[in-house]
C-alpha cells in the first residue's frame, strides 16, 4: 500500500512520521512531480498536476473540514473523496462561536473601550430572549455549535439543506424557509460548505432580513460573504457588528477596510484548526476500513459539494 502526501502550506515531516507510525505496513511518501502511482492520498490545496498524474487513487483524504478547493480541480473518477468528520475541530468551533456570541451579547467590547478610557460604566442588562442565534449549516460542526449555544439559554435556530432534528433548536429547511429563518434570527453564524449555490449567500438581500441590530459571525469561507454588502449594512446601522475569521484573500490584505472598521472583529482563520495527531488517527482508521471493505464516514458527495 502506498500513500502520497500533498498538502500546500503544511510542514510535511510530522505528518509523514505520524502516518508511518499509524500505518507501518504502508509506504508513505511526500508527493513529487512524476512520482510513482499511490493507492491513497492525503491532501490540502494540491495542484492540478497532482491529480493529472495520480489517476489511479482509491481514496483521497482532505485534512480540513471543507473540500471546496478540491471541487475546482479535474478529479479522477475512480477515487472516493473523504473529509474529516471532526478531528477536534467541532469543540474549537463551539468555543469560538460561543465566545463571539457572548462577547456581543454582554457588550464586552463596549466595556473594554470604557475601561481603556478610565470610565467605570455599568450598562443595563440585555434580554437573552431578544438575541436569537441562527446557525446556517447543521453538519458536524454546526450541530456542535448549536448544542453549545443552547447551554447558555439563547434561542437557537438552524437552517440546513435537509431536515435536522436537534434538541432545543428550531429547524428551518431549504430555500423556501430561508427568509423565515433569517427573520427569526438576530445573530447569524455561517457554517455552510462552500458550493456554487452558497457562494455569496451572505449578501445585502439575506443580511438585511436579519432582525434590526443583527450580528454576523462567518467561520466558514470568505467567499460566502459579499464584503461591500456587509460594510453598507454596518454603516447604515441595520447590522450592529460582525466577527469574521475567513476572507476572500488570506492573509487579509492590509488595505482591506475590514482591518479598520470599528464594528468588525477579525481573526486569522483560526476558529477551528486541524489537529494533526487526531487527524492522522482518523485517516489511518479510515484507510484500514477501506482495505477491509467496510464503509467509512465522511464520504464526499461531489454532486452537492460536501
Buried (B, 14 or more C-beta within 10 A) or exposed (E): BBBBBBBEEBEBEEBBEBBBEBBEEBEBBEBEEEBEEBBBBBBBBBEEEBBEBBEEBBBBBBBBBBBBBBBEBEBBEEBBBBBBBBBBBBBBBBBBBBBBBBBBBEBEBEBEEBEEEEEEEEEEEEEEEEBBBBBBBBBBBBBBBBBBBBEEEBBBBBBBBEEBEBEBBBBBBEEEBBEEBBEBBBBBBBBBBBBEEBBEBBBBEBBBBBBEBBBBBBBBBBBBBBBEBBBBBBEEEBBBBBBBBBBBEEEBEEEBEBEEBEBBBBEEBEBBEBBBEBBBBBBBEBBBEBBEEEEBEBEBEBEEBB
